[in-house]
C-alpha cells in the first residue's frame, strides 16, 4: 500500500512495517529498514484540510530552533530523495517521514505526578524557546480550534436545530453549561487583554505527545500538526483536562472522577519552571482558569455533537457523546470544588 511512499525515501520493500495505534487522527507506522528506524505518518486531510500549511509551520519552527537553539531536540520530518518533506500520492494521500528517536518511548496514561511534571516542563520549554518567534507567520491549521466563543455559539445553535428528543433528555446538562457562561465571558475579556499574549501553542498536550527516555525523563514534544497561534491556556488547560483525573472522558462511572492535587502541582511546577519568567502577571492569574476553560469547551463540543446526531465525534453506542459531556461537566464541578486548593498551589509555585 505504501511501497511507493517508502521508495521515495530510499527505503526498500523488505523493510518491516508496524502499525502504531495510539494516535487518534493520523495513521502511523514504525518502519525498520536494517539498522535504520523511522516513523511514517499519513495526514488526515479531513482534519487538516491544508497539509502543506501544516508542513510549512513545522518547517518554520524547525528552522528557527536550529538557528536559535540548535541543542534542542526537535523531531522534524525528513526530506525524501527529491528534497520534499511532505509527499503526495494520488491514491493514498499525504505522508511525512520522521526519524525514530532511539531510546525514546511514549506513554498513553499519566501514572504519576512526576510524569505530569516532566510533560509540563517539556511543553513549557517548547513555548519558552519559541517566545521570540513571530507567531503571525504561522498558518492556522484548524480554524477556531479552541475558540470558546464559537463553540458556545455552536452549542446554542444545536439547541435550536438539533435532535429534540436528545435535547429534552439533556436538560440538566444544558442547565449546568448555561449556568457557567462566566467561563465564556472570561475568555472574551482575555482576548481583549494585550497582556495575554498570542503565542506559539501546541494545542494537543496529552501525555502521549511527549517522548520520555528510559529513566522517565521528558525528552521533547511531538505530534506538531496543531502548532498554530494561540494562548497558553490551551496547552496548560489540555494537560489539566487529561492528567488530573484517573478517569478519562470515556468513563461512565462518574464517581471515579476526581482531581489529584499532586498532579495539578506537577503540571504547574513543570510549566512554571520553564515559562515563569515569560508569563505576564495577567497570564499567571489565568492558570487555574485554563483547566476549566478546556473542560468546559470539551463538554460543549460533546453535547453539541450529541444534539447534532454524532456527526463529528461519532459514537460507539447510543448515548456515547451524552456520557462524554456529562463526564466533562462532572470533571468541571470537581475542579470548581477545589478551586481554593488549586489557587493556593499556583500561589506557592508561581512567582
Buried (B, 14 or more C-beta within 10 A) or exposed (E): EBEEBBEBBEBEEEBEBEEBEEBEBBBBBBBBBEEEBBBBBBBBEEBBEBBBBBBBBBBBBBEBBEEEBEEEBBBBBBEBEEEBBBBEBEEBBBBBBBEBBEEBEBBEEBEEBBBBBBBBBBBBBBBBBBBEBEBEEBBEBBEEBBBBEEBBBBBEEBBEEBBEEBBEBBEEBBEBBEEBEEBBEBBEEBEEEEEBBBBBBBBBBBBBBBBBEEEEEBBBBBBBBBBBBBBBBBBBBBBBBBBBBBBBBEBEEBEEBBBBBBBBBBBBBBBBBBBBEBBBEBBBBBBBBBBBBBBBBBBBBBBBBBBBEBEEBEBEEEBBBBBBBBBBBBBBBBBEEBEEEBBEBBEEBBE
